[in-house]
């Protein structure tokens, strides 16, 4: 005798995964649905409980495939355009579970009470992260890890070798002040970008803790540069198009722009200036008071720093992966195009962006505006 199952009980059983595939088959046979017409019935999977505030590129599902496979989807995403926007939103109470700001603002996130500890013992891929990225300033508070490296890259000069050949063997940030190329230079429209570069050219040892005399020198250097610039860029695509057309000869830029221009056949080079390349690191942090489970948050962080995600980060977006194993599974030609075929050497030679001292930050901002 076949036991009668009420429709509501049947639905509840499916949700709880209480039935085997055989049970489901028997129930459907009872109402005339044969095995040949039986579709695959998959119990409903709850959407991930976490959310993340991040840059547009990092929201790509390709960068957290393992998380999606486990939890049935991607986290809810809050996009931000810069670190300041992300910080102010969270201060105003829009708290995500995770955020991916630049490492240079970690102290401000900590001072705002936004950072929760991350149990890295539960991140299997953390062991493969470059040690020099784990030990950047701000990554720990006391004994607690509060930030995990997510991606990194360089900031340097992209220039046309064919239009400025004298700089091929004389690589320097000074090209962005060269009167010979007046009206054919571009700088990024960012307070830290223009200020730190000027400090490198002037030989100021610590741009993040400058004296008033240092700031006066920076101001004079930037005033000197301004009439030489074609524009300050905010969108790297605009800069790339101007570089490709020959409208500009040199510009502040990132690995990704260099790679894009090279792939288009433009005769560009990416400088290793004698004053030093600048390096940036974006990190993933847990936000104190944010929604969702810690288990999901840690699973997302670990998926993002896997070697497989790192390969996609390099191939698709032109950024460096924090996972050392990602480079072994990425095409050597691609790594060479980006200038990161020897990531250890690049990281050791980089001058990482840091956070300005509060009193310096206020003065630099006022000067830049």
Protein Blocks (a to p, Z undefined) as FASTA:
>chain_A
ZZdddfklmmmmmmnopacfklmmmmmmmnopafklmccddddddddfbdcdddfklmpm
klmmmmmmmnopacdddddfbfklmmmmmmnopacfbdcddfklmmmmmmnopaccddfk
lmmklmmpcfklmmgghjaghjbcfbdcfbdcdddddddfklmmmlmmmgcfklmmcfkl
goiaccdddfklmmmmmmmmnopablmlccfklmmmmmmmmmmmmmmpmbdcfbfklmmm
mmmnomambdcddfklmmmmmmnopacdddddfkbpadddddddddehiacjfklmmmmm
mmmmpmklmmmmmmmnopacfblklmmmgcfklmmmnopabmmlmmmmpccdddddfklm
mmmmmmmZZ
